[in-house]
Amino acid sequence: MEELLPPVATAAGWIGALCTATAYALVSRRRIEPDSRASQSINMLGGALLAVSAAANGSWPSVTSNFVWIIIGVQTLLGVRRGLGVTDGR
């Protein structure tokens, strides 16, 4: 099982890198809005996968920066949701 970790972590890193690059390209080409659900979701997925890869390789500064990336995405999604007047059902 341990021998599977390096290739899985590497694959997660590559997919994460593709996710963040794709989100950046879509925003840059104005195909999606920077604060859209799609943009933030793709970025958060990319950050999570990059964090997995970094953790597997012991790159803790990268893990931390990707964790911050995810938090920013969550905060943005919550802000967008509040801006749309979406309530939590109370």
N, C-alpha and C positions, 0 to 999 in steps of 0.2 A: 504494500500500500504506500509506503514512504517513497518508493521509486516513481509513483505517479504524481507526486506533489510538484516537482520542478516543471514538467511539461504542462500541467494544468495551470500552474501559476503564470507561466510564460504566455500561454494562450489567453488567460484572463487579462494580462497586461496588454497584449496586442489588441484584443477586442476593446478594452477600455480606451486605449489610445485612439482607435478608429472611431469610437463613439464621440469622444471629446472633439476630435478633428472634424467629424461630420457635423456636429452641432455648431461649431465655429463657422464652418463653410456655409451652412444653411442660413445662419444669422447674417453673415457677411454678404451673402447674395440676396438677402431680404426675402428668402423663401419662408422663413418663420421669424417671429418676433423674439427678441432676447428674453423677455419675461413670459413667454408662452409656456404652457404646460409641456409641450413637445421639447422645446429647447432645454428647459430645466430638467426634465426627466432623462433625456439623453445624456446630459452632463452629469447628473447624479449617478446614473448607471456606469458611465465611464469612470467617474471618480472612485466608485466602489470597486470596480474591477481592477483599476490601477492600484488601489490600496491593498487589495488581496495579493497582487503580484509583488508589491513592495514589501509587504509584511513577510511573505514567504522568503524574500531575499534579505530580510533584516534591515531594510532601508527605512528607518523610522522617521526621518524628516519627510520623506515622500508620503508615508502613511499619514502623518499628521496633516500635511498640506491637502491631501485628498479628502481627509475627514472634514477639514474646514470647507473644502469645495462642496461637499455634500450638505453641510449645514447651511451654507449660503443658498444652495438650491432649494432646500426645504423652506427656509425663511422667505425666499422669493415666491415660491408657490403659495405659501400661506398668505402673503401680502396680496398677491393677485387674487386669490380666492376671496379675501376680505373686500378688495376693491370692486369685485363683481357683485357684492352683496350676498354672497353665499353664506348661509348660517349653518350652525351645527345642529339645528333642529330644536333649539330651546325656545 
